[in-house]
Amino acid sequence: MSADKERAIKSGKYPILKKTAVYIAAVAIWVAVWQIAAVRVGTEFILPSPLATLRELGGLLLRPEFYISSLGSMLRIIGGFAAGAGAGAVLAALGYFLPVTEILFSPLLKVIRATPVASFILIVVLWIPSSVVPVFISFLMVLPIVYGNVLAGFRSTDRELREVSFMYGFSPVKRLFLLYAPTALPFLGAACMTSLGLAWKAGIAAEVLCVTRDSIGNHLYTSKLYMESAELFAWTLTVIVLSILLECGVRLIASAVKKMAGRRYGRNKG
């Protein structure tokens, strides 16, 4: 084995490159399946080929409304996601330290989990502007997931550490940031990664049903209305790519927060 290859394996780069190559090969296989299916169907109106979709996407990239709509959808859904994550974490803290709060909000959260997304969209559009509906729907998708995970994180805090914190007279705020927060952070990160995809898909669905102005959902609806199949597939591909980019961004932020919290906790512990 060469020295360069041995160093790559020790540094962990070689497995990453191998995994990336396998992933690219898997994507290529499914694109090939898509192409074969498009050829078999033989009608671009029903199933556009990958090349036709990319050609249409290239045309969209030259239009200013593509960027306005993409940015509008991302801002709405990220806003709802952030609000849902923050509210879920706060409610989890209240539910843990004030059990009556958990009892109070339990029926509401069960209703949110059980109600279909389409029903929520059609109901809330009667109460709030259509531009706000995707934000609210994304918020609802994130709230119960973050709440349940963070509450589980608080409850998994080591019992002996809790007793020690009481023995040394830690204030509630100090216990929260030095004892409970480090334990709950991994649960919060997992909840954010799980709920992000749901928030994104539900938010786009809300834009479609509400025909929200300057949004990807509006273009999806228009493409379907005028039977522009290639454009419909191009906007769908845009949704997928932006979803992957958002997920990567959240992963990077979660990793950075985890490292900062670890350094801070380590200094305080020392």
C-alpha positions in Angstrom: 0.0 0.0 0.0 1.4 3.4 -0.9 2.2 6.0 1.8 -0.4 8.5 0.3 -3.1 5.9 0.4 -2.3 4.8 3.9 -2.4 8.5 5.1 -5.8 8.9 3.4 -7.2 5.9 5.1 -5.9 7.1 8.5 -7.3 10.6 8.0 -10.7 9.2 7.1 -10.8 10.7 3.6 -10.6 7.5 1.7 -13.9 6.0 3.1 -15.6 9.4 2.5 -14.5 9.4 -1.2 -15.6 5.8 -1.6 -19.0 6.5 -0.1 -19.4 9.6 -2.4 -18.5 7.5 -5.4 -21.1 4.9 -4.4 -23.8 7.6 -3.9 -23.1 9.1 -7.3 -23.3 5.7 -8.9 -26.7 5.1 -7.2 -28.0 8.4 -8.5 -26.7 7.6 -12.0 -28.6 4.3 -11.9 -31.9 5.9 -11.0 -31.4 8.6 -13.7 -30.9 5.8 -16.2 -34.1 4.1 -15.0 -35.9 7.5 -15.5 -34.5 7.8 -19.0 -35.5 4.2 -19.9 -39.0 4.8 -18.5 -39.3 8.1 -20.5 -38.2 6.3 -23.7 -40.7 3.5 -23.1 -43.6 6.0 -22.5 -42.6 7.9 -25.5 -44.6 11.0 -24.6 -42.9 14.0 -23.0 -46.2 15.3 -21.9 -46.6 12.3 -19.6 -43.0 11.7 -18.5 -40.3 14.1 -19.7 -36.8 12.7 -20.0 -33.9 13.8 -17.7 -32.4 15.8 -20.6 -35.7 17.7 -21.2 -36.1 18.4 -17.5 -32.5 19.8 -17.3 -33.1 21.8 -20.4 -36.2 23.3 -18.9 -34.3 23.9 -15.6 -31.6 25.7 -17.5 -34.2 28.0 -19.0 -35.6 28.7 -15.5 -32.2 29.6 -14.2 -32.1 32.5 -16.7 -35.4 34.0 -15.3 -35.3 36.4 -12.3 -38.6 35.0 -10.9 -36.8 31.6 -10.4 -34.6 33.2 -7.8 -37.3 35.4 -6.3 -39.6 32.4 -5.9 -36.9 30.0 -4.6 -35.7 32.6 -2.0 -39.3 33.4 -1.0 -40.1 29.7 -0.4 -36.8 29.1 1.5 -37.4 32.2 3.8 -40.9 31.1 4.6 -40.1 27.6 5.4 -36.9 28.3 7.3 -38.8 30.9 9.3 -41.5 28.3 10.2 -38.9 25.7 10.9 -36.9 28.0 13.3 -40.0 29.1 15.1 -41.2 25.5 15.5 -37.8 24.4 16.8 -37.6 27.2 19.3 -41.1 26.8 20.5 -40.7 23.1 20.8 -37.6 23.4 22.9 -39.2 26.0 25.2 -42.3 23.9 25.6 -40.2 20.9 26.4 -38.3 22.8 29.1 -41.6 24.0 30.6 -43.1 20.5 30.4 -40.1 19.0 32.2 -39.8 21.6 35.0 -43.6 22.3 35.2 -45.4 19.0 34.6 -48.8 20.7 34.5 -47.6 22.4 31.3 -47.0 19.0 29.7 -50.6 17.9 30.7 -52.0 21.2 29.3 -50.3 20.9 25.9 -50.5 17.2 25.5 -54.0 17.1 23.8 -53.0 20.0 21.4 -49.8 18.2 20.3 -51.7 15.0 19.8 -54.2 16.8 17.5 -51.3 18.3 15.5 -49.7 14.9 15.0 -53.0 13.2 14.0 -54.4 15.8 11.7 -53.5 15.5 8.0 -51.4 18.3 6.6 -53.9 19.1 3.8 -56.7 19.6 6.4 -54.6 22.1 8.4 -53.8 24.0 5.2 -57.4 24.2 4.1 -58.5 25.3 7.6 -55.8 27.9 8.4 -56.1 29.6 4.9 -59.5 30.8 6.1 -57.9 32.6 9.1 -54.5 34.0 7.9 -53.1 35.4 4.6 -51.9 32.8 2.1 -48.4 34.1 2.3 -48.2 33.2 6.0 -49.8 29.7 5.6 -46.6 27.9 4.6 -44.8 29.5 7.6 -47.5 28.3 10.0 -47.7 24.8 8.4 -43.9 24.4 8.6 -44.1 25.5 12.3 -46.7 22.9 13.0 -44.7 20.1 11.4 -41.6 20.9 13.5 -43.2 21.7 16.9 -44.3 18.3 18.1 -41.1 16.5 16.9 -38.8 18.9 18.6 -40.9 19.0 21.7 -41.0 15.2 22.1 -37.3 14.7 21.4 -36.1 17.5 23.7 -38.3 16.4 26.5 -36.9 12.9 26.2 -33.4 14.5 26.3 -34.2 16.3 29.6 -35.6 13.1 31.1 -32.4 11.2 30.1 -30.2 13.5 32.2 -28.1 11.5 34.6 -29.8 11.2 38.0 -26.6 11.4 40.0 -25.6 14.6 38.3 -28.9 16.1 39.1 -28.4 15.2 42.8 -24.9 16.7 42.8 -26.2 19.9 41.3 -28.7 20.2 44.1 -26.1 19.4 46.7 -23.9 22.2 45.4 -26.8 24.6 45.3 -26.9 25.3 41.5 -29.4 27.8 40.5 -32.2 26.7 38.1 -30.6 28.6 35.2 -27.2 27.1 36.0 -28.6 23.6 36.1 -30.4 24.2 32.8 -27.3 25.3 30.9 -24.7 23.2 32.6 -26.6 20.0 33.2 -29.7 19.7 31.0 -28.7 21.6 27.9 -25.6 19.4 27.0 -27.8 16.3 27.4 -30.7 17.6 25.3 -28.6 19.1 22.5 -28.1 15.8 20.6 -31.9 15.1 20.9 -32.6 18.6 19.5 -30.2 18.1 16.6 -31.8 14.7 15.7 -35.3 16.3 15.9 -34.2 19.2 13.6 -32.8 16.8 11.0 -36.0 14.7 11.2 -38.4 17.6 11.0 -36.6 19.7 8.4 -37.7 17.5 5.5 -41.3 17.4 6.8 -41.3 21.2 7.1 -40.0 21.6 3.6 -42.5 19.3 2.0 -45.4 20.5 4.0 -44.5 24.2 3.3 -44.3 23.6 -0.5 -47.6 21.8 -0.3 -49.1 24.7 1.5 -47.8 27.1 -1.2 -49.4 24.9 -3.9 -52.8 24.7 -2.3 -52.8 28.4 -1.3 -51.2 29.6 -4.6 -48.8 31.7 -2.6 -47.3 34.6 -4.6 -43.5 34.5 -5.4 -43.1 30.8 -4.3 -42.1 27.5 -5.8 -45.5 26.1 -5.0 -47.2 28.7 -7.1 -45.0 27.7 -10.1 -45.8 24.0 -9.5 -49.5 24.8 -9.5 -49.2 26.9 -12.7 -47.2 24.2 -14.5 -49.8 21.6 -13.7 -52.6 23.9 -14.6 -51.1 24.6 -18.1 -49.9 21.0 -18.4 -46.2 22.0 -18.8 -44.8 18.7 -17.7 -41.1 19.5 -18.3 -41.5 22.7 -16.2 -43.3 20.8 -13.5 -40.4 18.3 -13.3 -37.9 21.1 -13.4 -39.5 22.9 -10.4 -39.8 19.5 -8.6 -36.1 19.0 -9.2 -35.5 22.4 -7.7 -37.4 21.5 -4.6 -35.2 18.4 -4.2 -32.0 20.2 -4.7 -32.9 23.0 -2.3 -34.0 20.4 0.3 -30.6 18.8 0.1 -28.9 22.1 0.4 -31.0 23.1 3.5 -30.3 19.7 5.1 -26.5 20.2 4.6 -26.8 23.7 6.0 -28.6 22.5 9.1 -26.1 19.7 9.6 -23.2 22.2 9.5 -24.9 24.6 11.9 -25.8 21.7 14.3 -22.2 20.5 14.2 -20.8 24.0 14.9 -23.3 24.4 17.8 -22.3 21.0 19.2 -18.6 21.9 19.1 -19.2 25.3 20.7 -21.4 23.8 23.4 -18.8 21.1 24.0 -16.0 23.6 24.5 -18.1 25.8 26.7 -19.3 22.9 28.8 -15.7 21.5 29.1 -14.4 24.9 30.4 -17.2 25.2 32.9 -16.7 21.6 34.0 -13.0 22.2 34.5 
